[in-house]
Amino acid sequence: MVQKISAKDARLNLIVPLDLKRKLIKTAVSQGKKVSALVRESIEEKLARVERKHFEEKMREAYLDMGEENLDTVEEFKYVDAENL
């Protein structure tokens, strides 16, 4: 059986433990999917989680940097309010 691959697709050969292959087949059958579709979805989900984690780490760093900058600004101006009294 020859599958046609579109220009947007690429073939990827994997070596997995036999028990993982059995689990993939069992899960694919129970979900009414092909093993390749299940593997593709799994890879997409994992990559999305990794990208999300990376994004969250970058945002955390940015917020921490902004917080430090805000504290520095507050320190610079802490006596300014007292000048008008």
Wavefront OBJ file of the C-alpha trace (Angstrom):
o trace
v 0.000 0.000 0.000
v 1.527 3.267 -1.146
v 0.490 6.449 0.611
v 0.635 9.712 -1.224
v 2.408 12.471 0.665
v 1.571 16.047 -0.149
v 4.274 18.649 -0.764
v 3.580 20.024 2.721
v 4.239 16.688 4.417
v 7.443 14.839 5.211
v 8.014 11.237 6.119
v 9.611 10.533 9.487
v 10.800 7.095 10.539
v 10.929 6.390 14.259
v 12.212 3.541 16.345
v 10.164 3.018 19.494
v 10.042 0.251 22.079
v 7.652 -2.564 21.182
v 5.411 -1.892 24.189
v 5.024 1.754 23.121
v 4.078 0.627 19.618
v 1.437 -1.693 21.071
v 0.031 1.141 23.204
v -0.052 3.439 20.176
v -1.915 0.872 18.095
v -4.382 0.139 20.904
v -5.046 3.851 21.505
v -5.331 4.623 17.794
v -7.845 1.814 17.285
v -9.891 2.913 20.308
v -10.027 6.456 18.943
v -10.699 5.387 15.365
v -7.481 6.968 14.090
v -4.398 5.834 12.267
v -1.252 5.459 14.334
v 0.445 8.155 12.248
v -2.373 10.608 13.049
v -2.111 9.829 16.761
v 1.668 10.280 16.720
v 1.356 13.530 14.754
v -1.211 14.896 17.227
v 0.965 13.851 20.149
v 3.997 15.608 18.700
v 1.951 18.756 18.036
v 0.633 18.769 21.610
v 4.109 18.281 23.079
v 5.597 21.047 20.950
v 2.745 23.388 21.914
v 3.430 22.677 25.618
v 7.152 23.330 25.160
v 6.458 26.585 23.286
v 3.966 27.660 25.965
v 6.457 26.930 28.737
v 9.153 28.902 26.906
v 6.734 31.816 26.422
v 5.758 31.760 30.107
v 9.421 31.762 31.160
v 10.124 34.766 28.913
v 7.100 36.605 30.309
v 8.193 35.826 33.876
v 11.662 37.215 33.169
v 10.156 40.340 31.596
v 7.838 40.931 34.556
v 10.701 40.470 37.026
v 12.863 42.914 35.070
v 9.983 45.389 34.937
v 9.432 44.987 38.677
v 13.086 45.758 39.391
v 12.898 48.792 37.117
v 9.750 49.999 38.888
v 11.418 49.626 42.290
v 14.398 51.640 41.046
v 12.066 54.373 39.790
v 10.190 54.494 43.093
v 13.482 54.758 44.966
v 14.599 57.674 42.754
v 11.390 59.613 43.405
v 10.688 58.762 47.042
v 11.708 62.245 48.258
v 10.026 64.215 45.454
v 6.578 64.144 47.086
v 7.999 65.663 50.276
v 9.364 68.717 48.385
v 5.885 70.254 48.062
v 5.068 70.072 51.767
l 1 2 3 4 5 6 7 8 9 10 11 12 13 14 15 16 17 18 19 20 21 22 23 24 25 26 27 28 29 30 31 32 33 34 35 36 37 38 39 40 41 42 43 44 45 46 47 48 49 50 51 52 53 54 55 56 57 58 59 60 61 62 63 64 65 66 67 68 69 70 71 72 73 74 75 76 77 78 79 80 81 82 83 84 85
